[in-house]
Every structure is written in C-alpha cells, then in structure tokens.
Amino acid sequence: MMDETLRFILRHGYTVLAVWVFVEQFGFPISSIPLLLAGGALAGSGNLNLAWVVIFPVAGSLLADTLWFEIGRFKGSRVLNLLCRISLEPDSCVRNTENLFARRGAKALVVAKFVPGLSVAAPPLSGMLGMRISRFLLFDGLGAIAYVGSFVALGYVFSEQLEAMAQIALGLGVGLLVLLLASLVFYVAWKYVQRQRFLRTLRVNRITAEELKRKIDAGEEFSVVDLRHSMDFEADPNTIPGAFYLPSEELEQRYQEIPPDRELILYCT
C-alpha cells in the first residue's frame, strides 16, 4: 500500500499533495497523512524536493481554510452546524470547537489541525467571530506548517523504515485491506449505535417550543436556563423571555445560582 502511494506521488508530483490536502481540509472524509509520509520518504531518498513537499500541501490547506473562513463570515453559525451534523461526533463538534477558541483564541487554529473534526470547523468559526483575515492567515498558516511539516519530517527521517513497511503491507495483500475496512466499518457502526441511544434519551426528556409557550401562557412556575456558549450568545443575544443565562462553560462554578425548587428547562444551541 505504501509502495503504491510512493509510485502515485512520483507520477503526479507535488500537485497531488496540494490537491489531496485541499480536499481533506474542505471536509471530505479522507486522510492526507499517508501521502505526507510518502512525500517525506521520497524527499529523504532524493526523489522529491523537501521544501516543495511542504509548501504545496500547506498552500492547499490555506486555500481550503480561507474559503471556509469567508463562508463562515457570511453564513455564520449555520455553516458550522452543517459541518458538525455530518461528522461522527455531531453532538460535541460545535461545543468542542467553541471551547477551544474560548481557551486559546486564534492560537486554537494551530492546535485544531491535529484534531479530527475541529480542523474543518475552526476556519468557519473564525470567520463567524469576525477575526481579521491577516490574523487568521498567520495562525492558520502556522497550523498548516506544523501539521504538514510534522508528517513530512517523519517520512523523511524514517524513509527506509517506511519502505520496509510497504514491503510487509504488500506481503499481506488483500488481507490487510479487508482488516482496515472492517475496522473502519465497526468504528462507524459503533458511533451510530451510540448516537441513536443518545437521541432516544433526548426524546424522552425533550419539550417542544410550542409546549414551552403553552406553559408560559398558562402562568406555570418553572425556570428556563439558557446554556448557550458565550460565543453563540454574542452572535445571537435573543433569548426566551425570563430565561436565566448561564454559559455551559461556567456551569460547574455557578450551578448554585439555578433555583432548586422549580421545574427546570434547559436549552442550548
């Protein structure tokens, strides 16, 4: 498998590295790591230029991220929710991305490259938050260089070992491919079952907007807690009349402020 990857890159040159990373960063479920390792190995054996092996995929990554940045700036949270809805962790994708930005600011763009899901969600979130394009390009570029450079460097340093691994993989033949595909199918199925269990639990405990409106009109006593992340609240400060705003990231420190003697209704993004 690695041997075929090496031949593929040799035939198509640096362009395939840029295109592959662009497609990955645009949200397609593929990994550029094998190609970056192979590119580094080919640079280590003198078949490719090391600088171009890094520059081309970094350029592909920046192009995809800049497009998402502009989409996020004009479309807002809708595009972020769309990206996370199609991920394997849709219930935590938005929250994890927002928490990472809340802790690290623009520096999160450097870290996000190494976190599946967040690497695609971070650029549109940056645009949604109104980050300056110059600041975005600086930190996103550093993240792309760190991500691409680390795997290219691994391939460069361990080029001989990668060739040996390629020979072993070729020896295993179809059996290795079947094992990898079976592992992927099992992982996706496990995530799907987890999510269905989670959604069944939510359905039992949910209240619709119409049901809440009827309770408000009837004058029932209850407390509504707005748990939206501070970034979501800043983007859309409208809330349910009478709701108590308590950002979810502050819940552990401020939970005592929630009235304990009433029915509690929580809502978030």
RAWOMO-V877412 format. One record per residue. N is the residue number from 1. SS is DSSP state (~ for helix, > for strand, _ for the rest). PSI is psi in whole degrees, -180 to 180 (* if undefined). OMEGA is omega in degrees with one decimal (* if undefined). Layout:
N,SS,PSI,OMEGA
N,SS,PSI,OMEGA
This chain:
1,_,-49,176.8
2,~,-36,179.4
3,~,-41,177.6
4,~,-38,178.0
5,~,-43,178.9
6,~,-45,-180.0
7,~,-37,179.6
8,~,-46,-179.8
9,~,-38,178.8
10,~,-38,-177.9
11,~,-39,-171.6
12,~,-8,173.0
13,_,-156,-172.6
14,~,-25,-176.0
15,~,-40,-178.5
16,~,-33,177.1
17,~,-44,-179.7
18,~,-46,-177.5
19,~,-41,-177.6
20,~,-44,178.8
21,~,-39,177.1
22,~,-47,-178.8
23,~,-42,179.0
24,~,-47,-177.9
25,~,-19,177.8
26,_,-6,171.8
27,_,-1,179.0
28,_,143,-174.3
29,_,64,174.9
30,_,161,179.5
31,_,134,177.9
32,_,-5,-174.9
33,~,-47,178.9
34,~,-39,-179.7
35,~,-37,178.5
36,~,-40,175.9
37,~,-44,-179.6
38,~,-40,177.3
39,~,-42,176.8
40,~,-39,178.9
41,~,-40,178.6
42,~,-35,174.8
43,~,-37,178.6
44,~,-30,179.1
45,_,2,176.3
46,_,9,-178.8
47,_,-23,178.4
48,_,160,177.3
49,_,125,-174.5
50,~,-43,-178.2
51,~,-45,-178.8
52,~,-30,177.4
53,~,-29,177.6
54,~,-45,-172.6
55,~,-45,-175.3
56,~,-50,178.7
57,~,-33,175.8
58,~,-42,177.9
59,~,-41,177.4
60,~,-42,178.8
61,~,-45,-179.7
62,~,-38,180.0
63,~,-48,179.7
64,~,-44,-178.0
65,~,-37,179.1
66,~,-38,175.9
67,~,-44,177.8
68,~,-36,177.9
69,~,-47,-179.6
70,~,-39,177.7
71,~,-43,178.2
72,~,-36,-179.1
73,~,-35,-176.6
74,~,-27,-176.3
75,~,-16,175.6
76,_,-148,-172.3
77,~,-18,-178.1
78,~,-40,-178.8
79,~,-34,177.8
80,~,-43,178.0
81,~,-36,178.2
82,~,-46,-179.9
83,~,-43,-176.8
84,~,-26,179.5
85,~,-29,-178.4
86,_,4,179.3
87,_,171,179.0
88,_,-15,179.6
89,_,60,-173.2
90,~,-26,-175.3
91,~,-16,-179.0
92,~,-6,-174.3
93,~,-53,-179.6
94,~,-48,-176.3
95,~,-44,179.5
96,~,-40,179.5
97,~,-44,-179.9
98,~,-41,179.0
99,~,-39,179.1
100,~,-42,178.1
101,~,-37,179.7
102,~,-36,-178.4
103,~,-39,-169.3
104,~,-10,-178.2
105,~,-141,-177.8
106,~,-24,179.5
107,~,-19,178.0
108,~,-26,179.9
109,~,-30,178.5
110,~,-42,-176.8
111,~,-36,-172.3
112,~,-28,-179.2
113,_,-29,-175.2
114,_,1,-177.4
115,_,112,180.0
116,_,137,-178.2
117,_,-52,-179.0
118,~,-30,-178.1
119,~,-31,178.4
120,~,-34,-176.5
121,~,-27,-174.8
122,~,-45,-179.0
123,~,-48,178.1
124,~,-32,176.9
125,~,-38,177.1
126,~,-44,177.2
127,~,-39,-179.7
128,~,-34,-178.5
129,_,-1,177.2
130,_,26,178.4
131,_,144,177.1
132,_,141,-177.1
133,~,-36,179.3
134,~,-41,178.8
135,~,-40,178.4
136,~,-49,-177.9
137,~,-35,179.1
138,~,-56,-174.7
139,~,-35,176.7
140,~,-37,176.4
141,~,-41,176.8
142,~,-40,177.9
143,~,-42,178.8
144,~,-41,178.4
145,~,-42,179.8
146,~,-44,-177.4
147,~,-55,-179.1
148,~,-46,-176.5
149,~,-36,-177.6
150,~,-43,-178.1
151,~,-35,174.4
152,~,-41,179.0
153,~,-40,177.1
154,~,-45,178.1
155,~,-37,-179.6
156,~,-46,-176.5
157,~,-39,-174.7
158,_,36,-177.1
159,~,-41,-179.2
160,~,-41,179.5
161,~,-36,179.3
162,~,-38,176.7
163,~,-40,177.6
164,~,-41,177.9
165,~,-36,177.9
166,~,-40,178.7
167,~,-39,177.8
168,~,-44,-179.8
169,~,-42,178.1
170,~,-35,178.5
171,~,-34,179.3
172,~,-28,174.2
173,_,-138,-174.5
174,~,-29,-179.0
175,~,-40,179.2
176,~,-43,179.8
177,~,-42,178.7
178,~,-41,179.8
179,~,-44,-179.7
180,~,-44,179.7
181,~,-40,179.0
182,~,-40,178.3
183,~,-42,179.6
184,~,-44,179.8
185,~,-42,179.1
186,~,-44,-178.4
187,~,-46,-179.6
188,~,-41,179.1
189,~,-41,179.1
190,~,-42,178.1
191,~,-38,-179.7
192,~,-45,178.9
193,~,-43,177.0
194,~,-46,-177.4
195,~,-40,178.9
196,~,-39,175.8
197,~,-42,179.6
198,~,-44,-179.3
199,~,-35,177.1
200,~,-40,177.8
201,~,-41,179.6
202,~,-41,-176.4
203,~,-34,180.0
204,~,-38,-170.8
205,~,9,-175.5
206,_,154,171.2
207,_,135,-178.7
208,_,164,177.6
209,~,-37,179.6
210,~,-42,178.6
211,~,-39,178.0
212,~,-42,178.5
213,~,-41,179.0
214,~,-38,179.0
215,~,-39,178.4
216,~,-46,-179.5
217,~,-32,-179.7
218,_,-6,177.9
219,_,22,179.1
220,_,152,179.7
221,_,120,177.1
222,>,168,179.2
223,>,134,176.1
224,>,126,-179.1
225,>,122,177.8
226,>,107,-175.8
227,_,13,-176.5
228,_,147,176.2
229,_,150,-178.1
230,~,-33,179.0
231,~,-40,176.8
232,~,-40,-178.5
233,~,-39,178.4
234,~,-37,179.8
235,~,-32,-180.0
236,_,89,-174.5
237,_,-4,177.6
238,_,139,-178.7
239,_,172,178.4
240,_,134,179.9
241,_,129,178.5
242,_,0,-178.4
243,_,147,176.6
244,>,119,-177.4
245,>,120,178.3
246,_,99,-178.4
247,_,139,-176.1
248,~,-30,180.0
249,~,-13,178.5
250,~,6,-172.9
251,~,-44,-177.2
252,~,-32,-177.8
253,~,-26,-171.0
254,~,15,-175.4
255,~,-22,-179.9
256,~,-19,-178.7
257,~,-13,-179.9
258,_,126,179.3
259,_,125,-174.6
260,_,-9,-170.3
261,_,19,-179.3
262,_,162,171.1
263,>,138,-173.8
264,>,128,176.7
265,>,123,-176.5
266,>,145,170.8
267,>,153,-179.1
268,_,-149,-174.3
269,_,*,*
